[in-house]
Amino acid sequence: GRDGRDASCHMFFSEKGYKRLRSYCHADEVDENSVHSLLCKVFAGRAIGTMEGGNKRIGVLPLEETSMELDIKESTIETVLTFLEGMGKEGQGEGDAAAAAQLSSGPLRLLQPLVGHVCDFVFFDSSEDISEKCPLIGHIQNLGKAQSMRGGHYTMELCKLAEESKMSLVDIQESIRAMQQMKVAHCRLKDPALCYEIRHVPENKRALAQKISSRLCAISKEGKHRLDFLYKIATSASRAACEEEMDSAVKSGVERYFDAQQGEESHGGEDEGEEGEGGEGKGEGEGEDGGSGASVSVQNTKFLSRDVRVFISGNKHLLQRQKQLKAPLLTGRAIARIMQGVSSPAYPAATWGRNTMWGQYIDADFEVLHKAANREMIWYLTNRANQAAATSKAAAAPAKTDTDTAKKAT
């Protein structure tokens, strides 16, 4: 405590808060398909060629645009790129052992993030003399011919400007600073983006996406394990008869947790801890909370499939990605988050909090919701495909009948 004295720790504990925190543990999980789409954007998206003449390129990944399109948090995107920087070629499979020996570095190397990858130029002077002093102005004007903005106002991406001018990103930034110092134009950057050097492109992106997705799920699982362990400590301490027994229960519980960590049993004990949670909770009276949660889950499961099916039917326009509107793609994980009231970039609480399904199944297990949502989405898409096939077949039948009638008449 302060000045070397003893300190008192107070924990504000509630069953509702525990369930809420456990739902938030799934906020950073990402499906394999979403990670694969992210990898495709990283290695085949916006890029700026280097002036060295080599195969390395400078990639640019807009954070807000990617986060909304793939429904991945910006912090999770940065985590994935950090994984890629340090994993090397080990995620490409066993057949690439020789290539991995030659290229031990990661597929990319993170650079300084860009304040913005889109630049607004407002020119005060566009005479020919200025264009000769700063060649970048001519390239800006060439790209801005298709724009209908007046007053020397141009908006363009730095990647397109680099492609037009054949200049590196550093040279473009120096030219922009020179224009501002000469008071030729005012430049404003917007839309932050991550910048990285592409060292080599992974051959098997699907296997790499599976590995990264599993790693993110393992991090989420470890967070749930810690929260559940703390929940067990709090519930056992709350049943203590006196303050000394409460302190003893808390200390012994914390010691057990760190002993398991030091013995490298955290992942093995994770499964045992999860089994122990239910068994210990039911045996020691903890099942008052666990039992009520189980009963709620069983009761809600009767209507879960129906509610998911109604939600999908009401939002079927999100089942197909709309590239022009940059609308997100509805997934089973997104439906599970909505039903547990967990906000995400593409489905924020400010917009989707008014939906009738928002937070209706906060007491249910997330994995149960996720599996039910995936099952109902498969059923809906299969049923819709069958209906479309039946409709096209029925439409083709009258045409064939008319053709046969015409042949008989002839």
Buried (B, 14 or more C-beta within 10 A) or exposed (E): EEEEEEEEEEEEEEBEEBBBBBBBBBBBBBBBBBBBBBBEBBBEBBBBBBEEEEEBBBBBBBBEBBBBBBBBBBEBBBBBBEBBBEBBBBBBBEEBEEEBEEEEEBBBBBBEBBEBBBBBBBBEBBEEEBBEEBEBBBBBBEBBEEEEEEEBBBBBBBBBBBBBBEBBBEBBBEBBEEBEEEEBBBBEBEBBBBBBBBBBBBEBBEBBBBBBBEBBBEBBBBBBBBBBBBBBBBBBBEEBEEEEEBEEBBEEBEEBBEEBEEEEEBEEBBEEBBEBBBBBBBEEBBBEBBBEBBEBBEEBBEEBBEBBBBBBEEBEEBBEBEEEEEBBBBBBBBBBBBBBBBBBBBBEBEEBEEBEBBBBBBBBBBEBBBEBBBEBBEBBEEEEEEEEEEEEEEEEEEEEEEEEEEEEEE
